[in-house]
Amino acid sequence: MAVQGRFKKAQNVSLILLTYQKIFMISMGDLMNKSYSLAALLMLVLAGSVPVAAHHSHATIDRNDVRVLRGTVTKYSWSMPHVFLKVEAPNPAGKIVEYSIEMNHPAAMTEAGWSRDSFKAGDVITWEGAHHKNKARAYSSMNWLEKDGVRVGKTSQMEGLITPSTNFTGLWDRAPNQPTYAPPKGWPLNARGQELVDNFSEDQNPVLTCGDPGPPKSMTLPYSHQISRLDENTLIIGRDLMEGQRVVYLDKREAMGPPSKLGHSIGWFEDGDLIVESSHFIADTWGGHTGIDSSDQKHLLERFSLSDDGLAINLTITLTDPVYLSQAVTFTHKWIKVADRDLVQTPCTEESAQLWIEAGF
């Protein structure tokens, strides 16, 4: 049974809230699970104009200095890790400077109604955003943006058709309240693993050099995952903005080809759950979890449990890696069903990664 979701918002709800929180999809899934009342949903929608603390929220942005600016696009980069615009516009002194406007990653911007063709050099735009705390720096966040007098993106409503899954297939997002932006606490680290955690810094994030960790870290990122069936013996686990895809062999064939970040996976069904066992990895920065690298000795055992209503997958992941862990560790994660669409794939650029660093997250 398909569930049609349509939630209207006040006109001043920020595009950043749409792209970062995906609040409407989350609310719809919770509504199916009857954990939110309609009144609670309305409160969430109306709260959209309130700034939301999220991963990489702009720590250097002055939320009390919100400006409306107009200028000419000089560059539009649809790339990882984040989409950005370069715009020539007058600063408060009247001097024409080049502003940097940073958004979310391409997949989230796609869900917000943007595309790689939304802008071109020479477009005249107007946008509202909070300015950088360093007033000498031409850097801005974005609450809304207009081109030719028309608001860009889904600023008034977000629609989606969520179809419950009966066999694990479909598109899945990370469920809310699962921050994975610091090393996990309580893991059985050995001396080498503990040294990594003791010296953890967000500046070590591999995405800053266009790196892309494999599982289990990749399974916890805030990007959409897609499970599909290639044939009766093969499952595919893809993800927005991930190089390659995980292939799960249900006939349990042996590994072929060289080791990789994604490893070699075999799978089977047990009491209605999907079990995936993976090995044949290479060393991987943050391949274990945030701040914890993984080695070529990494071994994964994942259990995917589909909820009765087909709108959630509960993952139980057991990671073994003697190079960084003194013993195996088991942790849990949850995905929620979202409206199906094609995965978004776009390359990472060093320029976009550098802007991400300069934003002062």
Secondary structure, DSSP 8 states (H G I E B T S, - for coil): --EEEEEE--TT--HHHHHHH-HHHHHHHHHHTT-S-HHHHHHHHHGGGS----TT--TTEEEEEEEEEEEEEEEEE--BS--EEEEEEE-TTS-EEEEEEE---HHHHHHTT--TTS--TT-EEEEEEEEESSTTS-EE--SEEEETTEE-S-SSEEEEEE---SSS-EEEEE-SS---SS--SS--B-HHHHHHHHT--GGG-GGGGT----TTGGGGSSS-EEEEEEETTEEEEEETT-SS-EEEETT-----SS-BSS-EEEEEEETTEEEEEEE-B--EEEEEETTEEE-TT-EEEEEEEE-TTSSEEEEEEEEE-TTTBSS-EEEEEEEEE----------B-HHHHHHHHHTT-
